[in-house]
């Protein structure tokens, strides 16, 4: 089961991750939230990261501590 976050508006979001290759050839893992739970890309909150909510839109995002 993926990490879930409920924002101030009461909407529930699920954390997903994806490994991407940047233009320089370096691999990086990106984290993003979705409204539906995805079994193939769902993940737990990584160590050393925290969830922050955008004050304008209420959308959550992952930020390093």
CHARMM-style PDB file with segment names, atoms N, HN, CA, C and O in Angstrom:
ATOM      1  N   UNK     1       0.844  -1.186   0.000  1.00  0.00      PROA
ATOM      2  CA  UNK     1       0.000   0.000   0.000  1.00  0.00      PROA
ATOM      3  C   UNK     1       0.886   1.246   0.000  1.00  0.00      PROA
ATOM      4  O   UNK     1       1.876   1.321   0.728  1.00  0.00      PROA
ATOM      5  N   UNK     2       0.518   2.203  -0.816  1.00  0.00      PROA
ATOM      6  HN  UNK     2      -0.286   2.142  -1.408  1.00  0.00      PROA
ATOM      7  CA  UNK     2       1.296   3.428  -0.967  1.00  0.00      PROA
ATOM      8  C   UNK     2       1.014   4.398   0.180  1.00  0.00      PROA
ATOM      9  O   UNK     2      -0.027   4.325   0.833  1.00  0.00      PROA
ATOM     10  N   UNK     3       1.960   5.307   0.409  1.00  0.00      PROA
ATOM     11  HN  UNK     3       2.805   5.367  -0.122  1.00  0.00      PROA
ATOM     12  CA  UNK     3       1.788   6.367   1.396  1.00  0.00      PROA
ATOM     13  C   UNK     3       0.653   7.272   0.934  1.00  0.00      PROA
ATOM     14  O   UNK     3       0.588   7.636  -0.241  1.00  0.00      PROA
ATOM     15  N   UNK     4      -0.240   7.635   1.847  1.00  0.00      PROA
ATOM     16  HN  UNK     4      -0.187   7.339   2.801  1.00  0.00      PROA
ATOM     17  CA  UNK     4      -1.351   8.512   1.485  1.00  0.00      PROA
ATOM     18  C   UNK     4      -1.300   9.779   2.328  1.00  0.00      PROA
ATOM     19  O   UNK     4      -0.812   9.770   3.458  1.00  0.00      PROA
ATOM     20  N   UNK     5      -1.810  10.864   1.764  1.00  0.00      PROA
ATOM     21  HN  UNK     5      -2.207  10.871   0.846  1.00  0.00      PROA
ATOM     22  CA  UNK     5      -1.826  12.166   2.424  1.00  0.00      PROA
ATOM     23  C   UNK     5      -3.170  12.816   2.157  1.00  0.00      PROA
ATOM     24  O   UNK     5      -3.646  12.829   1.022  1.00  0.00      PROA
ATOM     25  N   UNK     6      -3.783  13.356   3.201  1.00  0.00      PROA
ATOM     26  HN  UNK     6      -3.397  13.345   4.123  1.00  0.00      PROA
ATOM     27  CA  UNK     6      -5.045  14.080   3.061  1.00  0.00      PROA
ATOM     28  C   UNK     6      -4.754  15.563   3.265  1.00  0.00      PROA
ATOM     29  O   UNK     6      -4.215  15.957   4.299  1.00  0.00      PROA
ATOM     30  N   UNK     7      -5.114  16.388   2.273  1.00  0.00      PROA
ATOM     31  HN  UNK     7      -5.552  16.067   1.433  1.00  0.00      PROA
ATOM     32  CA  UNK     7      -4.800  17.817   2.355  1.00  0.00      PROA
ATOM     33  C   UNK     7      -5.850  18.558   3.179  1.00  0.00      PROA
ATOM     34  O   UNK     7      -6.789  17.957   3.700  1.00  0.00      PROA
ATOM     35  N   UNK     8      -5.673  19.863   3.284  1.00  0.00      PROA
ATOM     36  HN  UNK     8      -4.910  20.351   2.860  1.00  0.00      PROA
ATOM     37  CA  UNK     8      -6.558  20.679   4.119  1.00  0.00      PROA
ATOM     38  C   UNK     8      -7.988  20.739   3.587  1.00  0.00      PROA
ATOM     39  O   UNK     8      -8.912  21.075   4.328  1.00  0.00      PROA
ATOM     40  N   UNK     9      -8.173  20.417   2.315  1.00  0.00      PROA
ATOM     41  HN  UNK     9      -7.422  20.145   1.713  1.00  0.00      PROA
ATOM     42  CA  UNK     9      -9.512  20.404   1.719  1.00  0.00      PROA
ATOM     43  C   UNK     9     -10.199  19.057   1.876  1.00  0.00      PROA
ATOM     44  O   UNK     9     -11.358  18.904   1.492  1.00  0.00      PROA
ATOM     45  N   UNK    10      -9.492  18.074   2.441  1.00  0.00      PROA
ATOM     46  HN  UNK    10      -8.550  18.198   2.753  1.00  0.00      PROA
ATOM     47  CA  UNK    10     -10.049  16.756   2.667  1.00  0.00      PROA
ATOM     48  C   UNK    10      -9.882  15.784   1.515  1.00  0.00      PROA
ATOM     49  O   UNK    10     -10.467  14.702   1.536  1.00  0.00      PROA
ATOM     50  N   UNK    11      -9.093  16.145   0.504  1.00  0.00      PROA
ATOM     51  HN  UNK    11      -8.617  17.025   0.486  1.00  0.00      PROA
ATOM     52  CA  UNK    11      -8.843  15.254  -0.633  1.00  0.00      PROA
ATOM     53  C   UNK    11      -7.649  14.361  -0.323  1.00  0.00      PROA
ATOM     54  O   UNK    11      -6.659  14.808   0.256  1.00  0.00      PROA
ATOM     55  N   UNK    12      -7.753  13.097  -0.714  1.00  0.00      PROA
ATOM     56  HN  UNK    12      -8.557  12.733  -1.185  1.00  0.00      PROA
ATOM     57  CA  UNK    12      -6.715  12.121  -0.431  1.00  0.00      PROA
ATOM     58  C   UNK    12      -5.839  11.915  -1.660  1.00  0.00      PROA
ATOM     59  O   UNK    12      -6.341  11.761  -2.773  1.00  0.00      PROA
ATOM     60  N   UNK    13      -4.510  11.913  -1.446  1.00  0.00      PROA
ATOM     61  HN  UNK    13      -4.103  12.038  -0.541  1.00  0.00      PROA
ATOM     62  CA  UNK    13      -3.535  11.718  -2.511  1.00  0.00      PROA
ATOM     63  C   UNK    13      -2.608  10.569  -2.136  1.00  0.00      PROA
ATOM     64  O   UNK    13      -2.351  10.331  -0.956  1.00  0.00      PROA
ATOM     65  N   UNK    14      -2.104   9.853  -3.152  1.00  0.00      PROA
ATOM     66  HN  UNK    14      -2.313  10.046  -4.110  1.00  0.00      PROA
ATOM     67  CA  UNK    14      -1.226   8.713  -2.951  1.00  0.00      PROA
ATOM     68  C   UNK    14       0.131   8.990  -3.580  1.00  0.00      PROA
ATOM     69  O   UNK    14       0.218   9.535  -4.681  1.00  0.00      PROA
ATOM     70  N   UNK    15       1.199   8.605  -2.864  1.00  0.00      PROA
ATOM     71  HN  UNK    15       1.129   8.162  -1.970  1.00  0.00      PROA
ATOM     72  CA  UNK    15       2.561   8.857  -3.320  1.00  0.00      PROA
ATOM     73  C   UNK    15       3.014   7.776  -4.293  1.00  0.00      PROA
ATOM     74  O   UNK    15       2.809   6.585  -4.055  1.00  0.00      PROA
ATOM     75  N   UNK    16       3.634   8.206  -5.395  1.00  0.00      PROA
ATOM     76  HN  UNK    16       3.801   9.173  -5.588  1.00  0.00      PROA
ATOM     77  CA  UNK    16       4.167   7.312  -6.419  1.00  0.00      PROA
ATOM     78  C   UNK    16       5.610   7.701  -6.708  1.00  0.00      PROA
ATOM     79  O   UNK    16       6.027   8.826  -6.433  1.00  0.00      PROA
ATOM     80  N   UNK    17       6.367   6.761  -7.265  1.00  0.00      PROA
ATOM     81  HN  UNK    17       6.028   5.847  -7.489  1.00  0.00      PROA
ATOM     82  CA  UNK    17       7.743   7.056  -7.656  1.00  0.00      PROA
ATOM     83  C   UNK    17       8.007   6.500  -9.043  1.00  0.00      PROA
ATOM     84  O   UNK    17       7.334   5.579  -9.504  1.00  0.00      PROA
ATOM     85  N   UNK    18       8.998   7.079  -9.692  1.00  0.00      PROA
ATOM     86  HN  UNK    18       9.546   7.827  -9.317  1.00  0.00      PROA
ATOM     87  CA  UNK    18       9.370   6.645 -11.034  1.00  0.00      PROA
ATOM     88  C   UNK    18      10.847   6.929 -11.232  1.00  0.00      PROA
ATOM     89  O   UNK    18      11.326   8.003 -10.868  1.00  0.00      PROA
ATOM     90  N   UNK    19      11.577   5.976 -11.807  1.00  0.00      PROA
ATOM     91  HN  UNK    19      11.187   5.104 -12.103  1.00  0.00      PROA
ATOM     92  CA  UNK    19      12.983   6.173 -12.145  1.00  0.00      PROA
ATOM     93  C   UNK    19      13.069   6.741 -13.554  1.00  0.00      PROA
ATOM     94  O   UNK    19      12.525   6.168 -14.498  1.00  0.00      PROA
ATOM     95  N   UNK    20      13.757   7.873 -13.693  1.00  0.00      PROA
ATOM     96  HN  UNK    20      14.199   8.339 -12.926  1.00  0.00      PROA
ATOM     97  CA  UNK    20      13.896   8.528 -14.992  1.00  0.00      PROA
ATOM     98  C   UNK    20      15.379   8.733 -15.293  1.00  0.00      PROA
ATOM     99  O   UNK    20      16.208   8.779 -14.385  1.00  0.00      PROA
ATOM    100  N   UNK    21      15.694   8.854 -16.568  1.00  0.00      PROA
ATOM    101  HN  UNK    21      15.020   8.816 -17.305  1.00  0.00      PROA
ATOM    102  CA  UNK    21      17.053   9.158 -17.004  1.00  0.00      PROA
ATOM    103  C   UNK    21      17.080  10.605 -17.480  1.00  0.00      PROA
ATOM    104  O   UNK    21      16.336  10.987 -18.383  1.00  0.00      PROA
ATOM    105  N   UNK    22      17.939  11.399 -16.867  1.00  0.00      PROA
ATOM    106  HN  UNK    22      18.544  11.089 -16.134  1.00  0.00      PROA
ATOM    107  CA  UNK    22      18.054  12.810 -17.229  1.00  0.00      PROA
ATOM    108  C   UNK    22      18.874  12.955 -18.503  1.00  0.00      PROA
ATOM    109  O   UNK    22      19.490  11.992 -18.959  1.00  0.00      PROA
ATOM    110  N   UNK    23      18.887  14.152 -19.080  1.00  0.00      PROA
ATOM    111  HN  UNK    23      18.387  14.935 -18.710  1.00  0.00      PROA
ATOM    112  CA  UNK    23      19.583  14.386 -20.349  1.00  0.00      PROA
ATOM    113  C   UNK    23      21.069  14.062 -20.282  1.00  0.00      PROA
ATOM    114  O   UNK    23      21.648  13.613 -21.272  1.00  0.00      PROA
ATOM    115  N   UNK    24      21.684  14.279 -19.148  1.00  0.00      PROA
ATOM    116  HN  UNK    24      21.214  14.644 -18.344  1.00  0.00      PROA
ATOM    117  CA  UNK    24      23.110  13.995 -19.002  1.00  0.00      PROA
ATOM    118  C   UNK    24      23.413  12.517 -18.818  1.00  0.00      PROA
ATOM    119  O   UNK    24      24.578  12.136 -18.702  1.00  0.00      PROA
ATOM    120  N   UNK    25      22.384  11.680 -18.788  1.00  0.00      PROA
ATOM    121  HN  UNK    25      21.438  11.990 -18.882  1.00  0.00      PROA
ATOM    122  CA  UNK    25      22.574  10.252 -18.628  1.00  0.00      PROA
ATOM    123  C   UNK    25      22.466   9.766 -17.192  1.00  0.00      PROA
ATOM    124  O   UNK    25      22.574   8.567 -16.933  1.00  0.00      PROA
ATOM    125  N   UNK    26      22.254  10.686 -16.255  1.00  0.00      PROA
ATOM    126  HN  UNK    26      22.167  11.660 -16.466  1.00  0.00      PROA
ATOM    127  CA  UNK    26      22.152  10.325 -14.834  1.00  0.00      PROA
ATOM    128  C   UNK    26      20.745   9.825 -14.524  1.00  0.00      PROA
ATOM    129  O   UNK    26      19.761  10.377 -15.017  1.00  0.00      PROA
ATOM    130  N   UNK    27      20.651   8.772 -13.700  1.00  0.00      PROA
ATOM    131  HN  UNK    27      21.450   8.323 -13.299  1.00  0.00      PROA
ATOM    132  CA  UNK    27      19.359   8.238 -13.275  1.00  0.00      PROA
ATOM    133  C   UNK    27      18.921   8.925 -11.996  1.00  0.00      PROA
ATOM    134  O   UNK    27      19.741   9.197 -11.118  1.00  0.00      PROA
ATOM    135  N   UNK    28      17.622   9.208 -11.887  1.00  0.00      PROA
ATOM    136  HN  UNK    28      16.956   8.987 -12.599  1.00  0.00      PROA
ATOM    137  CA  UNK    28      17.071   9.864 -10.707  1.00  0.00      PROA
ATOM    138  C   UNK    28      15.673   9.341 -10.449  1.00  0.00      PROA
ATOM    139  O   UNK    28      14.932   9.041 -11.386  1.00  0.00      PROA
ATOM    140  N   UNK    29      15.311   9.232  -9.183  1.00  0.00      PROA
ATOM    141  HN  UNK    29      15.913   9.475  -8.422  1.00  0.00      PROA
ATOM    142  CA  UNK    29      13.963   8.822  -8.800  1.00  0.00      PROA
ATOM    143  C   UNK    29      13.149  10.070  -8.523  1.00  0.00      PROA
ATOM    144  O   UNK    29      13.553  10.924  -7.734  1.00  0.00      PROA
ATOM    145  N   UNK    30      11.985  10.173  -9.183  1.00  0.00      PROA
ATOM    146  HN  UNK    30      11.657   9.479  -9.824  1.00  0.00      PROA
ATOM    147  CA  UNK    30      11.091  11.297  -8.928  1.00  0.00      PROA
ATOM    148  C   UNK    30       9.891  10.785  -8.138  1.00  0.00      PROA
ATOM    149  O   UNK    30       9.474   9.637  -8.295  1.00  0.00      PROA
ATOM    150  N   UNK    31       9.346  11.643  -7.292  1.00  0.00      PROA
ATOM    151  HN  UNK    31       9.685  12.575  -7.164  1.00  0.00      PROA
ATOM    152  CA  UNK    31       8.183  11.316  -6.478  1.00  0.00      PROA
ATOM    153  C   UNK    31       7.051  12.263  -6.849  1.00  0.00      PROA
ATOM    154  O   UNK    31       7.269  13.462  -7.021  1.00  0.00      PROA
ATOM    155  N   UNK    32       5.829  11.718  -6.974  1.00  0.00      PROA
ATOM    156  HN  UNK    32       5.652  10.744  -6.835  1.00  0.00      PROA
ATOM    157  CA  UNK    32       4.677  12.528  -7.326  1.00  0.00      PROA
ATOM    158  C   UNK    32       3.430  11.949  -6.675  1.00  0.00      PROA
ATOM    159  O   UNK    32       3.395  10.768  -6.331  1.00  0.00      PROA
ATOM    160  N   UNK    33       2.413  12.777  -6.506  1.00  0.00      PROA
ATOM    161  HN  UNK    33       2.442  13.737  -6.784  1.00  0.00      PROA
ATOM    162  CA  UNK    33       1.150  12.358  -5.903  1.00  0.00      PROA
ATOM    163  C   UNK    33       0.082  12.208  -6.980  1.00  0.00      PROA
ATOM    164  O   UNK    33       0.068  12.943  -7.968  1.00  0.00      PROA
ATOM    165  N   UNK    34      -0.811  11.243  -6.772  1.00  0.00      PROA
ATOM    166  HN  UNK    34      -0.800  10.646  -5.970  1.00  0.00      PROA
ATOM    167  CA  UNK    34      -1.951  11.047  -7.667  1.00  0.00      PROA
ATOM    168  C   UNK    34      -3.204  10.882  -6.824  1.00  0.00      PROA
ATOM    169  O   UNK    34      -3.133  10.541  -5.643  1.00  0.00      PROA
ATOM    170  N   UNK    35      -4.352  11.127  -7.441  1.00  0.00      PROA
ATOM    171  HN  UNK    35      -4.410  11.403  -8.400  1.00  0.00      PROA
ATOM    172  CA  UNK    35      -5.620  10.993  -6.724  1.00  0.00      PROA
ATOM    173  C   UNK    35      -6.060   9.544  -6.596  1.00  0.00      PROA
ATOM    174  O   UNK    35      -6.838   9.207  -5.704  1.00  0.00      PROA
ATOM    175  N   UNK    36      -5.565   8.676  -7.490  1.00  0.00      PROA
ATOM    176  HN  UNK    36      -4.933   8.949  -8.215  1.00  0.00      PROA
ATOM    177  CA  UNK    36      -5.915   7.262  -7.425  1.00  0.00      PROA
ATOM    178  C   UNK    36      -4.706   6.451  -6.969  1.00  0.00      PROA
ATOM    179  O   UNK    36      -3.560   6.847  -7.186  1.00  0.00      PROA
ATOM    180  N   UNK    37      -4.977   5.316  -6.337  1.00  0.00      PROA
ATOM    181  HN  UNK    37      -5.908   4.994  -6.161  1.00  0.00      PROA
ATOM    182  CA  UNK    37      -3.902   4.464  -5.851  1.00  0.00      PROA
ATOM    183  C   UNK    37      -3.423   3.567  -6.980  1.00  0.00      PROA
ATOM    184  O   UNK    37      -4.203   2.801  -7.547  1.00  0.00      PROA
ATOM    185  N   UNK    38      -2.141   3.663  -7.307  1.00  0.00      PROA
ATOM    186  HN  UNK    38      -1.508   4.285  -6.847  1.00  0.00      PROA
ATOM    187  CA  UNK    38      -1.561   2.892  -8.412  1.00  0.00      PROA
ATOM    188  C   UNK    38      -0.688   1.788  -7.836  1.00  0.00      PROA
ATOM    189  O   UNK    38       0.262   2.052  -7.099  1.00  0.00      PROA
ATOM    190  N   UNK    39      -1.020   0.549  -8.179  1.00  0.00      PROA
ATOM    191  HN  UNK    39      -1.792   0.335  -8.777  1.00  0.00      PROA
ATOM    192  CA  UNK    39      -0.302  -0.579  -7.602  1.00  0.00      PROA
ATOM    193  C   UNK    39       1.105  -0.729  -8.177  1.00  0.00      PROA
ATOM    194  O   UNK    39       1.995  -1.232  -7.491  1.00  0.00      PROA
ATOM    195  N   UNK    40       1.322  -0.303  -9.417  1.00  0.00      PROA
ATOM    196  HN  UNK    40       0.599   0.106  -9.974  1.00  0.00      PROA
ATOM    197  CA  UNK    40       2.637  -0.497 -10.033  1.00  0.00      PROA
ATOM    198  C   UNK    40       3.671   0.534  -9.607  1.00  0.00      PROA
ATOM    199  O   UNK    40       4.863   0.225  -9.612  1.00  0.00      PROA
ATOM    200  N   UNK    41       3.264   1.750  -9.236  1.00  0.00      PROA
ATOM    201  HN  UNK    41       2.296   2.001  -9.232  1.00  0.00      PROA
ATOM    202  CA  UNK    41       4.234   2.788  -8.901  1.00  0.00      PROA
ATOM    203  C   UNK    41       4.069   3.342  -7.489  1.00  0.00      PROA
ATOM    204  O   UNK    41       4.774   4.282  -7.121  1.00  0.00      PROA
ATOM    205  N   UNK    42       3.158   2.789  -6.686  1.00  0.00      PROA
ATOM    206  HN  UNK    42       2.585   2.026  -6.985  1.00  0.00      PROA
ATOM    207  CA  UNK    42       2.964   3.256  -5.319  1.00  0.00      PROA
ATOM    208  C   UNK    42       4.193   2.989  -4.466  1.00  0.00      PROA
ATOM    209  O   UNK    42       4.869   1.975  -4.646  1.00  0.00      PROA
ATOM    210  N   UNK    43       4.488   3.903  -3.530  1.00  0.00      PROA
ATOM    211  HN  UNK    43       3.939   4.726  -3.385  1.00  0.00      PROA
ATOM    212  CA  UNK    43       5.669   3.741  -2.685  1.00  0.00      PROA
ATOM    213  C   UNK    43       5.435   4.381  -1.321  1.00  0.00      PROA
ATOM    214  O   UNK    43       4.459   5.103  -1.117  1.00  0.00      PROA
ATOM    215  N   UNK    44       6.345   4.104  -0.396  1.00  0.00      PROA
ATOM    216  HN  UNK    44       7.138   3.518  -0.562  1.00  0.00      PROA
ATOM    217  CA  UNK    44       6.327   4.717   0.920  1.00  0.00      PROA
ATOM    218  C   UNK    44       7.115   6.019   0.879  1.00  0.00      PROA
ATOM    219  O   UNK    44       7.894   6.256  -0.044  1.00  0.00      PROA
ATOM    220  N   UNK    45       6.905   6.854   1.881  1.00  0.00      PROA
ATOM    221  HN  UNK    45       6.272   6.662   2.631  1.00  0.00      PROA
ATOM    222  CA  UNK    45       7.642   8.114   1.979  1.00  0.00      PROA
ATOM    223  C   UNK    45       9.108   7.802   2.265  1.00  0.00      PROA
ATOM    224  O   UNK    45       9.404   7.118   3.244  1.00  0.00      PROA
ATOM    225  N   UNK    46      10.039   8.291   1.430  1.00  0.00      PROA
ATOM    226  HN  UNK    46       9.798   8.847   0.635  1.00  0.00      PROA
ATOM    227  CA  UNK    46      11.459   7.981   1.643  1.00  0.00      PROA
ATOM    228  C   UNK    46      12.000   8.657   2.903  1.00  0.00      PROA
ATOM    229  O   UNK    46      11.512   9.706   3.324  1.00  0.00      PROA
ATOM    230  N   UNK    47      13.008   8.037   3.488  1.00  0.00      PROA
ATOM    231  HN  UNK    47      13.404   7.184   3.147  1.00  0.00      PROA
ATOM    232  CA  UNK    47      13.647   8.589   4.686  1.00  0.00      PROA
ATOM    233  C   UNK    47      14.293   9.929   4.348  1.00  0.00      PROA
ATOM    234  O   UNK    47      14.872  10.092   3.273  1.00  0.00      PROA
ATOM    235  N   UNK    48      14.193  10.872   5.252  1.00  0.00      PROA
ATOM    236  HN  UNK    48      13.723  10.740   6.125  1.00  0.00      PROA
ATOM    237  CA  UNK    48      14.793  12.186   5.045  1.00  0.00      PROA
ATOM    238  C   UNK    48      13.940  13.132   4.221  1.00  0.00      PROA
ATOM    239  O   UNK    48      14.390  14.228   3.885  1.00  0.00      PROA
ATOM    240  N   UNK    49      12.727  12.738   3.889  1.00  0.00      PROA
ATOM    241  HN  UNK    49      12.361  11.848   4.161  1.00  0.00      PROA
ATOM    242  CA  UNK    49      11.821  13.582   3.100  1.00  0.00      PROA
ATOM    243  C   UNK    49      10.569  13.889   3.918  1.00  0.00      PROA
ATOM    244  O   UNK    49      10.225  13.150   4.841  1.00  0.00      PROA
ATOM    245  N   UNK    50       9.898  14.971   3.578  1.00  0.00      PROA
ATOM    246  HN  UNK    50      10.178  15.572   2.829  1.00  0.00      PROA
ATOM    247  CA  UNK    50       8.645  15.330   4.233  1.00  0.00      PROA
ATOM    248  C   UNK    50       7.643  15.805   3.199  1.00  0.00      PROA
ATOM    249  O   UNK    50       8.024  16.216   2.103  1.00  0.00      PROA
ATOM    250  N   UNK    51       6.375  15.750   3.537  1.00  0.00      PROA
ATOM    251  HN  UNK    51       6.065  15.416   4.428  1.00  0.00      PROA
ATOM    252  CA  UNK    51       5.318  16.192   2.639  1.00  0.00      PROA
ATOM    253  C   UNK    51       4.944  17.618   3.001  1.00  0.00      PROA
ATOM    254  O   UNK    51       4.682  17.926   4.164  1.00  0.00      PROA
ATOM    255  N   UNK    52       4.920  18.481   2.002  1.00  0.00      PROA
ATOM    256  HN  UNK    52       5.132  18.230   1.058  1.00  0.00      PROA
ATOM    257  CA  UNK    52       4.548  19.883   2.171  1.00  0.00      PROA
ATOM    258  C   UNK    52       3.376  20.150   1.244  1.00  0.00      PROA
ATOM    259  O   UNK    52       3.314  19.616   0.137  1.00  0.00      PROA
ATOM    260  N   UNK    53       2.449  20.977   1.702  1.00  0.00      PROA
ATOM    261  HN  UNK    53       2.500  21.410   2.602  1.00  0.00      PROA
ATOM    262  CA  UNK    53       1.256  21.292   0.914  1.00  0.00      PROA
ATOM    263  C   UNK    53       1.353  22.714   0.376  1.00  0.00      PROA
ATOM    264  O   UNK    53       1.720  23.638   1.101  1.00  0.00      PROA
ATOM    265  N   UNK    54       1.025  22.877  -0.889  1.00  0.00      PROA
ATOM    266  HN  UNK    54       0.727  22.126  -1.478  1.00  0.00      PROA
ATOM    267  CA  UNK    54       1.026  24.203  -1.496  1.00  0.00      PROA
ATOM    268  C   UNK    54      -0.083  25.041  -0.856  1.00  0.00      PROA
ATOM    269  O   UNK    54      -1.235  24.607  -0.825  1.00  0.00      PROA
ATOM    270  N   UNK    55       0.239  26.228  -0.349  1.00  0.00      PROA
ATOM    271  HN  UNK    55       1.175  26.581  -0.375  1.00  0.00      PROA
ATOM    272  CA  UNK    55      -0.795  27.035   0.312  1.00  0.00      PROA
ATOM    273  C   UNK    55      -1.892  27.528  -0.641  1.00  0.00      PROA
ATOM    274  O   UNK    55      -3.032  27.719  -0.218  1.00  0.00      PROA
ATOM    275  N   UNK    56      -1.565  27.732  -1.909  1.00  0.00      PROA
ATOM    276  HN  UNK    56      -0.639  27.576  -2.253  1.00  0.00      PROA
ATOM    277  CA  UNK    56      -2.558  28.224  -2.867  1.00  0.00      PROA
ATOM    278  C   UNK    56      -3.489  27.130  -3.365  1.00  0.00      PROA
ATOM    279  O   UNK    56      -4.708  27.300  -3.362  1.00  0.00      PROA
ATOM    280  N   UNK    57      -2.908  25.984  -3.802  1.00  0.00      PROA
ATOM    281  HN  UNK    57      -1.918  25.847  -3.805  1.00  0.00      PROA
ATOM    282  CA  UNK    57      -3.697  24.957  -4.460  1.00  0.00      PROA
ATOM    283  C   UNK    57      -4.052  23.779  -3.564  1.00  0.00      PROA
ATOM    284  O   UNK    57      -5.001  23.051  -3.855  1.00  0.00      PROA
ATOM    285  N   UNK    58      -3.313  23.579  -2.487  1.00  0.00      PROA
ATOM    286  HN  UNK    58      -2.542  24.170  -2.251  1.00  0.00      PROA
ATOM    287  CA  UNK    58      -3.541  22.451  -1.599  1.00  0.00      PROA
ATOM    288  C   UNK    58      -2.921  21.158  -2.112  1.00  0.00      PROA
ATOM    289  O   UNK    58      -3.148  20.097  -1.530  1.00  0.00      PROA
ATOM    290  N   UNK    59      -2.133  21.226  -3.204  1.00  0.00      PROA
ATOM    291  HN  UNK    59      -1.949  22.087  -3.676  1.00  0.00      PROA
ATOM    292  CA  UNK    59      -1.500  20.024  -3.739  1.00  0.00      PROA
ATOM    293  C   UNK    59      -0.255  19.684  -2.912  1.00  0.00      PROA
ATOM    294  O   UNK    59       0.546  20.569  -2.613  1.00  0.00      PROA
ATOM    295  N   UNK    60      -0.088  18.415  -2.544  1.00  0.00      PROA
ATOM    296  HN  UNK    60      -0.739  17.696  -2.788  1.00  0.00      PROA
ATOM    297  CA  UNK    60       1.078  18.020  -1.776  1.00  0.00      PROA
ATOM    298  C   UNK    60       2.278  17.738  -2.679  1.00  0.00      PROA
ATOM    299  O   UNK    60       2.119  17.385  -3.848  1.00  0.00      PROA
ATOM    300  N   UNK    61       3.475  17.897  -2.124  1.00  0.00      PROA
ATOM    301  HN  UNK    61       3.604  18.184  -1.175  1.00  0.00      PROA
ATOM    302  CA  UNK    61       4.698  17.514  -2.826  1.00  0.00      PROA
ATOM    303  C   UNK    61       5.739  17.093  -1.805  1.00  0.00      PROA
ATOM    304  O   UNK    61       5.653  17.458  -0.632  1.00  0.00      PROA
ATOM    305  N   UNK    62       6.726  16.323  -2.254  1.00  0.00      PROA
ATOM    306  HN  UNK    62       6.796  16.027  -3.207  1.00  0.00      PROA
ATOM    307  CA  UNK    62       7.765  15.792  -1.378  1.00  0.00      PROA
ATOM    308  C   UNK    62       8.939  16.754  -1.379  1.00  0.00      PROA
ATOM    309  O   UNK    62       9.376  17.227  -2.428  1.00  0.00      PROA
ATOM    310  N   UNK    63       9.444  17.034  -0.177  1.00  0.00      PROA
ATOM    311  HN  UNK    63       9.090  16.650   0.675  1.00  0.00      PROA
ATOM    312  CA  UNK    63      10.544  17.971  -0.029  1.00  0.00      PROA
ATOM    313  C   UNK    63      11.566  17.373   0.938  1.00  0.00      PROA
ATOM    314  O   UNK    63      11.188  16.703   1.898  1.00  0.00      PROA
ATOM    315  N   UNK    64      12.851  17.610   0.694  1.00  0.00      PROA
ATOM    316  HN  UNK    64      13.158  18.155  -0.087  1.00  0.00      PROA
ATOM    317  CA  UNK    64      13.894  17.157   1.596  1.00  0.00      PROA
ATOM    318  C   UNK    64      13.878  17.970   2.875  1.00  0.00      PROA
ATOM    319  O   UNK    64      13.523  19.149   2.860  1.00  0.00      PROA
ATOM    320  N   UNK    65      14.256  17.353   3.976  1.00  0.00      PROA
ATOM    321  HN  UNK    65      14.544  16.395   3.989  1.00  0.00      PROA
ATOM    322  CA  UNK    65      14.253  18.058   5.262  1.00  0.00      PROA
ATOM    323  C   UNK    65      15.432  18.979   5.408  1.00  0.00      PROA
ATOM    324  OT1 UNK    65      15.572  19.644   6.435  1.00  0.00      PROA
TER     325      UNK     65
END
